[in-house]
Amino acid sequence: MGILTWIIVGLIAGGIAKAIHPGKDPGGFIVTMLIGIAGAIVGGFISSALGFGSVDGFNFGSLFIAILGAVLLLWLYRKFATK
């Protein structure tokens, strides 16, 4: 998947992850979107490693995997970030 697609999917996933896991973030909206981009990458790697398939373009499966990765990273960020 191209880098631009990762960014777009990550931004969307970050916004959806924020809606799923609401609350005050130590870094604000921009950090949440960056976590969404990182979540898309992490979700893709975890999905591929577990044999669920690879993230291949902008589709619902890829978006779902990216959202799960973003929610995971957002949870970890809130758990370990100092305020």
Backbone hydrogen bonds, N-H to C=O, Kabsch-Sander energy under -0.5 kcal/mol:
donor,donor_aa,acceptor,acceptor_aa,energy
6,W,2,G,-2.1
7,I,3,I,-2.1
8,I,4,L,-2.5
9,V,5,T,-3.0
10,G,6,W,-2.5
11,L,7,I,-2.5
12,I,8,I,-2.2
13,A,9,V,-2.9
14,G,10,G,-2.7
15,G,11,L,-1.9
16,I,12,I,-2.4
17,A,13,A,-3.0
18,K,14,G,-2.0
19,A,15,G,-1.5
20,I,16,I,-2.3
21,H,17,A,-2.8
25,D,23,G,-0.5
31,V,27,G,-0.5
32,T,28,G,-1.7
33,M,29,F,-2.0
34,L,30,I,-2.2
35,I,31,V,-2.5
36,G,32,T,-1.8
37,I,33,M,-1.9
38,A,34,L,-2.4
39,G,35,I,-2.7
40,A,36,G,-1.9
41,I,37,I,-1.6
42,V,38,A,-3.0
43,G,39,G,-3.1
44,G,40,A,-1.7
45,F,41,I,-2.2
46,I,42,V,-2.8
47,S,43,G,-2.5
48,S,44,G,-2.2
49,A,45,F,-2.5
50,L,46,I,-2.2
51,G,48,S,-0.8
52,F,47,S,-2.4
53,G,47,S,-0.6
56,D,54,S,-0.7
59,N,57,G,-1.1
63,L,59,N,-2.3
64,F,60,F,-2.6
65,I,61,G,-2.2
66,A,62,S,-2.4
67,I,63,L,-2.5
68,L,64,F,-2.4
69,G,65,I,-2.3
70,A,66,A,-2.5
71,V,67,I,-2.7
72,L,68,L,-2.2
73,L,69,G,-2.5
74,L,70,A,-2.7
75,W,71,V,-2.4
76,L,72,L,-2.4
77,Y,73,L,-2.8
78,R,74,L,-2.3
79,K,75,W,-2.1
80,F,76,L,-2.2
81,A,77,Y,-2.3
